[in-house]
Amino acid sequence: MTSIVKQAQQAFEEYLGGKPELVVQAPGRVNLIGEHTDYNEGFVFPAAIDRWVVFAARRRTDNQAVIRSIAHDEVTRFAVDETPKPEGNWQDYPKGVVYEFQKLKHTLCGFDAVLVGNVPIGAGLSSSAAVEMAVGKSLLELNGIEMPGPDLALLGQRAENQFVGVNCGIMDQFVSANARAGHALFLDCRDLSYEQVPLAESGVRIVICNSRVTRGLTDSAYNNRRSACESGALYLAKASGQNIRALRDVSLDMLETYGSGLSETVLKRCRHVVTEIERTRKAVDLLKASDLEGFGKLMAASHASLRDDYEVSGKELDLLVEIAEEVPGVLGARMTGAGFGGCTVNLVRDFAVDALVKAVEERYPKETHLTPEIYVCSAVNGAERLV
């Protein structure tokens, strides 16, 4: 049992007395390739990582939910049968999940709980989705409710979109709920069909480098890119006379044929998405064929496209990629997540992990005056009950 689970059990006993009835953990995630494709109805290829949010809970005899967040050293209390009120902080994530169960007409029991996690907050590794899936899975278990993993993921997404007020796609919740150890999850964001694809059985690790630059993707920057994609798809549908619902339906040939009518900025945004969707398809095929070198080259191409066409990288992320690419045994490196800060993801042969860590720790602080955080990760299961 992991130390984070023991921490949750101990915290429950300390703050609430007695033992929890159940302990559920849900993982964070990293996206190996397929960036800014989700809201264009494309493909993503994330893996759940061995950093978790743990929810230890016990039923109450009344209608109250009492949740203590160890990270925030705060308690929230609310009625599970009344519409909760948003607070604009961490409380909104569990409250939003409870509210979604209410909207589905489920009768919930009250509960005491502690919330503990070691998913880095603000690093783009989906700590919020892990909270939603840990709480959601716990509510299923406490109340004897049957719900498939994909439906739980959609419930968590609705909580974040409608109650928390963050317009996220489905990827984060989906992989946190449905991942399988040793696999990455190839997800079609249009119809939510998915495939578990084995990662290399041995000899390769996922290494995440946190730039320690707080993600600065403002709502306006994000919305501008979404708007560019939507307007590009609309124009290309009219220009080509074809049925184009999203950039998922646009080929590179079509973009080259009709793209001259787009502004330079919109053309670049569309080119990233169209090529990234194709890269993601190819990357999955290469991984199935155990062509890790080919997979790594597509990671590099993805980063270049995010840097040059989508313009969501930054000097710190570019530097981390540059450092990684100079280390023998690093198969591929790219920024991951929304951009303008956060993390890079690296596919690294076992023998090169220490060399990569050393290279980043020596060079990155000298050139940025920032201290990076490095997480050497394994692919793990999605949300599951442990106790």
C-alpha positions as CSV (number, residue, x, y, z in Angstrom):
1,M,0.0,0.0,0.0
2,T,1.4,3.4,-1.0
3,S,2.4,6.0,1.6
4,I,-0.2,8.4,0.4
5,V,-2.9,5.8,1.3
6,K,-1.5,5.4,4.8
7,Q,-1.4,9.1,5.1
8,A,-5.1,9.3,4.3
9,Q,-6.0,6.6,6.8
10,Q,-3.9,8.2,9.5
11,A,-5.4,11.6,8.8
12,F,-8.9,10.2,8.9
13,E,-8.3,8.7,12.4
14,E,-6.7,11.9,13.6
15,Y,-9.3,14.3,12.4
16,L,-12.5,12.2,12.3
17,G,-11.9,9.4,14.8
18,G,-12.1,5.7,14.0
19,K,-11.3,4.1,10.7
20,P,-12.6,4.9,7.2
21,E,-15.1,2.6,5.7
22,L,-13.4,2.8,2.3
23,V,-10.3,4.3,0.6
24,V,-10.3,5.2,-3.0
25,Q,-7.5,6.5,-5.1
26,A,-7.6,8.2,-8.5
27,P,-4.5,9.1,-10.5
28,G,-3.3,12.2,-12.3
29,R,-2.3,11.9,-15.9
30,V,0.2,13.0,-18.5
31,N,-0.6,13.2,-22.2
32,L,2.0,11.5,-24.4
33,I,0.8,13.1,-27.6
34,G,-2.3,14.7,-28.9
35,E,-2.4,18.3,-27.6
36,H,-5.2,20.7,-28.2
37,T,-7.0,18.1,-30.3
38,D,-9.7,17.2,-27.7
39,Y,-12.0,20.2,-28.4
40,N,-11.5,19.6,-32.1
41,E,-13.0,16.1,-31.8
42,G,-9.6,14.5,-32.4
43,F,-7.6,11.9,-30.6
44,V,-5.5,12.0,-27.4
45,F,-3.1,9.5,-26.0
46,P,-2.6,10.0,-22.2
47,A,-1.4,7.6,-19.5
48,A,-2.4,7.7,-15.8
49,I,0.7,8.2,-13.6
50,D,1.6,7.0,-10.1
51,R,0.7,10.3,-8.4
52,W,-2.8,10.1,-6.8
53,V,-5.6,11.8,-5.0
54,V,-6.9,9.6,-2.2
55,F,-10.4,9.9,-0.6
56,A,-11.0,8.0,2.7
57,A,-14.6,8.0,3.7
58,R,-17.2,6.7,6.1
59,R,-21.0,6.9,6.0
60,R,-22.9,9.1,8.4
61,T,-26.4,8.6,9.6
62,D,-27.5,12.2,8.6
63,N,-27.4,14.1,5.4
64,Q,-24.1,16.0,6.0
65,A,-20.9,15.7,4.0
66,V,-17.8,16.7,6.0
67,I,-14.6,16.7,4.0
68,R,-11.2,17.7,5.3
69,S,-8.6,18.7,2.7
70,I,-5.1,17.9,4.2
71,A,-3.4,20.0,1.5
72,H,-5.5,23.1,2.4
73,D,-5.9,22.3,6.1
74,E,-9.6,23.2,5.7
75,V,-13.0,21.6,6.2
76,T,-16.1,21.9,4.1
77,R,-19.5,20.9,5.3
78,F,-22.7,20.7,3.2
79,A,-25.9,18.7,2.9
80,V,-25.9,16.0,0.2
81,D,-29.6,16.4,-0.5
82,E,-29.5,20.2,-1.0
83,T,-28.1,22.2,-3.9
84,P,-24.5,23.1,-2.9
85,K,-23.1,26.6,-3.3
86,P,-19.9,27.2,-5.2
87,E,-17.1,28.7,-3.1
88,G,-14.5,29.4,-5.8
89,N,-11.9,27.1,-4.3
90,W,-11.0,23.4,-3.7
91,Q,-14.4,22.7,-2.2
92,D,-16.2,23.1,-5.5
93,Y,-14.7,19.9,-7.0
94,P,-16.3,17.5,-4.5
95,K,-19.4,19.7,-4.3
96,G,-19.8,19.7,-8.0
97,V,-19.6,15.9,-8.1
98,V,-22.2,15.5,-5.4
99,Y,-24.4,17.9,-7.4
100,E,-24.1,15.8,-10.5
101,F,-25.3,12.8,-8.6
102,Q,-28.2,14.8,-7.3
103,K,-29.1,15.8,-10.8
104,L,-29.2,12.1,-11.8
105,K,-31.8,11.6,-9.0
106,H,-29.5,9.4,-6.9
107,T,-30.2,9.5,-3.1
108,L,-26.8,9.9,-1.3
109,C,-25.9,9.2,2.3
110,G,-24.0,11.7,4.3
111,F,-20.3,11.0,4.9
112,D,-17.1,12.0,6.7
113,A,-14.0,12.1,4.5
114,V,-10.4,13.2,4.2
115,L,-8.8,14.3,0.9
116,V,-5.1,13.7,0.4
117,G,-3.0,13.9,-2.7
118,N,0.4,13.9,-4.2
119,V,-0.5,15.0,-7.7
120,P,1.4,18.3,-8.2
121,I,-1.1,21.1,-8.2
122,G,-0.9,23.6,-11.1
123,A,1.5,21.5,-13.1
124,G,-1.0,20.4,-15.7
125,L,-1.1,16.8,-14.4
126,S,-4.9,16.9,-13.7
127,S,-5.1,17.0,-10.0
128,S,-8.6,18.4,-10.3
129,A,-9.8,15.5,-12.4
130,A,-8.2,13.1,-9.9
131,V,-10.2,14.7,-7.1
132,E,-13.4,14.4,-9.1
133,M,-12.8,10.7,-9.9
134,A,-11.8,9.8,-6.4
135,V,-14.9,11.5,-4.9
136,G,-17.1,10.0,-7.7
137,K,-15.8,6.5,-7.3
138,S,-16.3,6.8,-3.5
139,L,-19.9,7.9,-3.9
140,L,-20.6,4.9,-6.1
141,E,-19.1,2.6,-3.5
142,L,-20.8,4.2,-0.4
143,N,-24.2,4.3,-2.0
144,G,-24.2,1.0,-4.0
145,I,-24.6,2.8,-7.4
146,E,-23.6,1.1,-10.6
147,M,-21.9,3.4,-13.2
148,P,-19.4,2.5,-16.0
149,G,-16.1,4.3,-16.0
150,P,-16.8,6.4,-19.1
151,D,-20.1,7.6,-17.5
152,L,-18.3,8.6,-14.3
153,A,-15.8,10.5,-16.4
154,L,-18.6,12.4,-18.1
155,L,-20.1,13.2,-14.7
156,G,-16.8,14.6,-13.5
157,Q,-16.4,16.7,-16.7
158,R,-19.9,18.1,-16.2
159,A,-19.0,19.0,-12.6
160,E,-16.0,20.9,-13.7
161,N,-17.7,22.6,-16.7
162,Q,-20.9,23.6,-15.0
163,F,-20.2,23.8,-11.2
164,V,-16.5,24.7,-11.0
165,G,-16.7,26.7,-14.2
166,V,-13.7,25.4,-16.1
167,N,-14.4,24.5,-19.8
168,C,-12.2,21.4,-19.9
169,G,-12.4,18.6,-22.4
170,I,-13.1,14.9,-21.5
171,M,-9.5,13.6,-21.6
172,D,-8.4,14.2,-17.9
173,Q,-11.4,12.6,-16.3
174,F,-11.6,9.8,-18.8
175,V,-8.1,8.5,-18.3
176,S,-8.2,9.0,-14.5
177,A,-11.3,6.8,-14.4
178,N,-10.5,4.2,-17.1
179,A,-6.7,3.8,-17.3
180,R,-5.0,0.4,-17.1
181,A,-1.6,-0.2,-15.5
182,G,1.2,-0.5,-18.0
183,H,-0.9,1.0,-20.8
184,A,-1.7,4.4,-22.4
185,L,-5.2,5.1,-23.4
186,F,-6.0,6.0,-27.0
187,L,-9.2,8.0,-26.9
188,D,-11.4,9.3,-29.7
189,C,-12.8,12.5,-28.3
190,R,-15.7,12.5,-30.8
191,D,-17.4,9.2,-29.8
192,L,-15.4,8.3,-26.6
193,S,-14.4,5.0,-28.0
194,Y,-11.0,4.0,-26.6
195,E,-8.3,1.4,-26.7
196,Q,-5.8,0.4,-24.0
197,V,-2.4,0.3,-25.7
198,P,0.5,-1.5,-23.9
199,L,3.6,0.6,-23.2
200,A,7.0,-1.0,-23.5
201,E,7.0,-3.9,-21.0
202,S,10.4,-2.9,-19.6
203,G,13.3,-0.6,-20.3
204,V,11.4,2.6,-20.7
205,R,10.1,5.2,-18.2
206,I,7.9,8.3,-18.5
207,V,9.8,11.2,-17.0
208,I,7.9,14.5,-16.4
209,C,9.8,17.7,-15.9
210,N,7.9,20.5,-14.2
211,S,9.2,23.9,-15.4
212,R,7.8,25.5,-12.2
213,V,6.4,28.2,-14.4
214,T,2.8,28.6,-13.3
215,R,0.6,27.9,-16.3
216,G,-0.3,31.3,-17.7
217,L,-2.8,30.2,-20.3
218,T,-5.4,32.8,-19.8
219,D,-9.0,32.3,-20.7
220,S,-8.6,34.8,-23.6
221,A,-5.6,32.9,-25.0
222,Y,-7.3,29.6,-24.8
223,N,-10.6,31.0,-26.2
224,N,-8.7,32.7,-29.0
225,R,-7.3,29.3,-30.1
226,R,-10.6,27.5,-29.8
227,S,-12.2,30.3,-31.8
228,A,-9.6,30.1,-34.5
229,C,-10.1,26.4,-34.8
230,E,-13.9,26.7,-35.0
231,S,-13.7,29.6,-37.6
232,G,-11.2,27.6,-39.6
233,A,-13.4,24.6,-39.7
234,L,-16.4,26.7,-40.7
235,Y,-14.5,28.4,-43.5
236,L,-13.1,25.1,-44.8
237,A,-16.5,23.5,-44.9
238,K,-17.9,26.4,-47.0
239,A,-14.8,26.5,-49.3
240,S,-14.7,22.8,-49.9
241,G,-18.4,22.1,-49.9
242,Q,-17.8,19.2,-47.6
243,N,-19.4,18.2,-44.3
244,I,-16.9,19.4,-41.8
245,R,-18.1,19.5,-38.1
246,A,-14.6,20.1,-36.6
247,L,-11.0,20.1,-37.6
248,R,-11.1,16.3,-37.0
249,D,-12.7,16.2,-40.5
250,V,-10.0,18.2,-42.3
251,S,-7.1,16.5,-44.0
252,L,-3.7,18.2,-44.6
253,D,-4.4,18.1,-48.4
254,M,-7.7,19.9,-47.8
255,L,-6.0,22.5,-45.6
256,E,-3.3,23.1,-48.3
257,T,-5.9,23.4,-51.0
258,Y,-8.3,25.8,-49.3
259,G,-6.3,27.3,-46.6
260,S,-5.1,30.4,-48.6
261,G,-8.4,32.0,-47.7
262,L,-7.6,31.9,-44.0
263,S,-5.6,34.5,-42.1
264,E,-2.0,33.5,-41.3
265,T,-2.8,33.0,-37.6
266,V,-5.9,30.8,-38.2
267,L,-4.0,28.8,-40.8
268,K,-1.3,28.0,-38.3
269,R,-3.7,27.1,-35.6
270,C,-5.5,24.7,-37.9
271,R,-2.3,23.3,-39.3
272,H,-1.2,22.3,-35.8
273,V,-4.5,20.5,-35.0
274,V,-4.7,18.7,-38.3
275,T,-1.1,17.5,-38.2
276,E,-1.3,16.7,-34.5
277,I,-4.4,14.4,-35.0
278,E,-2.5,12.6,-37.7
279,R,0.7,12.4,-35.5
280,T,-1.4,10.8,-32.7
281,R,-2.8,8.2,-35.0
282,K,0.7,7.3,-36.3
283,A,2.2,7.4,-32.8
284,V,-0.2,4.7,-31.6
285,D,0.6,2.5,-34.6
286,L,4.3,2.9,-33.9
287,L,3.9,2.0,-30.3
288,K,2.0,-1.1,-31.2
289,A,4.9,-2.0,-33.5
290,S,7.4,-1.3,-30.7
291,D,9.0,1.5,-32.7
292,L,9.9,3.7,-29.8
293,E,12.4,5.7,-31.8
294,G,9.6,6.6,-34.3
295,F,7.3,7.5,-31.5
296,G,9.9,9.8,-30.0
297,K,10.3,11.6,-33.4
298,L,6.6,12.3,-33.4
299,M,6.8,13.7,-29.9
300,A,9.5,16.1,-31.2
301,A,7.4,17.1,-34.1
302,S,4.4,17.7,-31.8
303,H,6.5,20.1,-29.7
304,A,7.7,22.0,-32.7
305,S,4.1,22.4,-33.9
306,L,2.9,23.5,-30.5
307,R,5.8,26.0,-30.4
308,D,5.6,27.4,-33.9
309,D,2.0,26.9,-35.1
310,Y,-0.1,26.9,-32.0
311,E,2.3,29.2,-30.1
312,V,1.5,27.8,-26.6
313,S,5.1,26.9,-25.5
314,G,7.6,29.2,-23.8
315,K,11.3,29.6,-23.4
316,E,11.4,27.4,-20.3
317,L,9.5,24.5,-21.9
318,D,11.6,24.8,-25.0
319,L,14.8,24.7,-22.9
320,L,13.6,21.6,-21.1
321,V,13.0,19.9,-24.4
322,E,16.3,21.0,-25.8
323,I,18.2,19.6,-22.7
324,A,16.3,16.3,-23.0
325,E,17.1,15.9,-26.7
326,E,20.8,16.2,-26.0
327,V,20.8,13.2,-23.6
328,P,21.5,9.8,-25.2
329,G,18.7,7.4,-24.4
330,V,15.9,10.0,-24.4
331,L,13.6,8.8,-27.1
332,G,11.3,11.8,-27.3
333,A,10.4,15.1,-25.4
334,R,7.6,17.6,-25.7
335,M,5.6,20.1,-23.8
336,T,2.4,18.6,-22.5
337,G,-0.8,20.2,-21.3
338,A,-2.4,23.6,-22.1
339,G,0.9,25.4,-22.4
340,F,2.6,28.7,-21.3
341,G,4.2,26.8,-18.4
342,G,3.6,23.5,-16.7
343,C,5.5,20.4,-17.8
344,T,7.3,18.5,-20.5
345,V,6.9,14.7,-20.9
346,N,9.8,12.6,-21.9
347,L,10.0,8.9,-23.0
348,V,13.3,7.7,-21.6
349,R,15.2,4.4,-21.7
350,D,15.9,3.2,-18.2
351,F,19.7,3.7,-18.4
352,A,19.2,7.4,-19.4
353,V,16.9,8.4,-16.5
354,D,19.7,9.5,-14.2
355,A,21.5,11.3,-16.9
356,L,18.4,13.3,-17.9
357,V,17.7,14.2,-14.3
358,K,21.3,15.4,-13.8
359,A,21.3,17.4,-17.1
360,V,18.0,19.2,-16.2
361,E,19.0,19.9,-12.6
362,E,22.4,21.3,-13.7
363,R,21.5,23.4,-16.7
364,Y,17.9,24.5,-16.2
365,P,18.3,26.6,-13.0
366,K,21.4,28.3,-14.5
367,E,19.5,29.6,-17.5
368,T,16.1,30.3,-15.8
369,H,16.8,30.8,-12.1
370,L,14.0,28.3,-11.5
371,T,14.3,25.0,-9.7
372,P,12.6,22.2,-11.7
373,E,10.7,19.3,-10.3
374,I,11.2,15.9,-11.9
375,Y,8.8,13.0,-11.6
376,V,9.9,9.5,-12.8
377,C,6.5,7.8,-13.5
378,S,4.9,4.5,-14.2
379,A,1.5,4.0,-15.9
380,V,-1.1,2.9,-13.4
381,N,-4.8,1.9,-13.1
382,G,-7.6,4.4,-13.1
383,A,-9.7,5.1,-10.0
384,E,-10.1,2.1,-7.8
385,R,-11.2,1.2,-4.3
386,L,-8.3,-0.1,-2.2
387,V,-10.0,-0.7,1.2
